[in-house]
Amino acid sequence: MVNRFIQEVRQHYRRPSESIYLIETAMFGNERQFINNCLNSRKVSTIGEEVEQFERAVASRLGVKYALATSSGTAALHLGLMALGVRSQEWVLTSPFTFIATSNAILQAGSQPLFIDIDRTTLGLCPAALEEFLTKETEVDSSGNCYHRASRRRIAACLPIHVFGHPANLPAIVQLCQQYNIPVLEDAAEGLGSSISGQSVGTFGSAGVLSFNGNKIITSGGGGMLLTNDETIYQKAFRRANQLKSSMNNEVKEVSYNYRMPALNAALGLAQWQHLDQCVQQKRKLYNWYADLFGEFKVQVMQEPPQSYSNYWLQAIVFPDQQQSDIFVRKTNEAGIETRAAWKSLHRYPLFNHRFHCSLPHAEWAESCLANIPSTIVPNA
Ligand SMILES: Cc1ncc(COP(=O)(O)O)c(C=O)c1O
């Protein structure tokens, strides 16, 4: 099976001997024009008009009132958590099967992740596990705050993730969180172009976050965006992202950041934005191709969950056990084709709190049995 995979992937990418990577940034040819226009305007920093144009384009397509372009997705997560009122010594409910940025942002906001298991069909936060945790381990006090009984700490937010672009079950998660007065911030860093029953991911919670890092479905070189329909959240995040520039010095009471996206990055983002549909179609085509190939070997390729439309940003295959996954990853890398075992579950990192987390059998399964395979698209193919 491994040899056949190597041969087919080499043919697909038309690279008989060169290395093939997990994701290479696709360029579409219009990028220079956008960047040159920005250079010619000489407004290359955060006040250039491309920043607002990019925000307007994303907000209008995704159907949200406000979009705030930031220097990274992690910065947008940090701003989003602070705007939701997350403070130090509080919990943020999240799942551990993700890139470390999600939980890093929680620490940056001064709080701690409390890990809840994933659902195997979405790889995102499992609504049933969330419900069990909320029912058995929390209580809502007379002022409406939800507390974790064992630690007596407030649960300040819930941060579900759309893993590899596959939508987590946001309708169920948001409904549960509403019952416990917990605001939801969606980590849709990998999910631009994905939706649930026609609604874009990143728009279900109180706020959502996108990333435009070089490996994402489209890129601005580096950057992110905070999405929300709530003016207060937007205003708080906007002020904090701009070093409170609009405030009088004697009014400054809180720490702020230089988190805005520069216009040069927004120009690249706008150029790539024109090709978002093409990127999603290509990624979906790649999934179909892999599904046929791996069908012959009786290996499952991660598929979009029911009622969902996935951008298939990063393809993943599911092995019956870790040994088979390890052998596949080792042999393909030896042959110059980059594959990798999916993330180590974050609850294993010493950085994160170990005293309180739920049992995480499905996150551990994902860590052992999932492997990511080359997911670069070939423009205009
Ligand atoms: C799930 C997830 N969350 C957050 C981030 C952070 O985004 P950025 O790299 O733009 O800071 C990334 C990707 O990089 C990610 O994959």
The ligand as an ORCA input file, in Angstrom:
! r2SCAN-3c Opt
* xyz 0 1
  C      -6.507     25.468     14.732
  C      -5.613     26.668     14.655
  N      -5.795     27.663     15.537
  C      -5.044     28.766     15.514
  C      -4.049     28.930     14.581
  C      -3.223     30.150     14.657
  O      -3.220     30.912     13.501
  P      -1.928     31.804     13.150
  O      -0.861     30.880     12.684
  O      -2.426     32.697     12.061
  O      -1.547     32.532     14.374
  C      -3.815     27.910     13.635
  C      -2.812     27.965     12.589
  O      -1.811     28.374     12.407
  C      -4.602     26.753     13.684
  O      -4.396     25.763     12.820
*
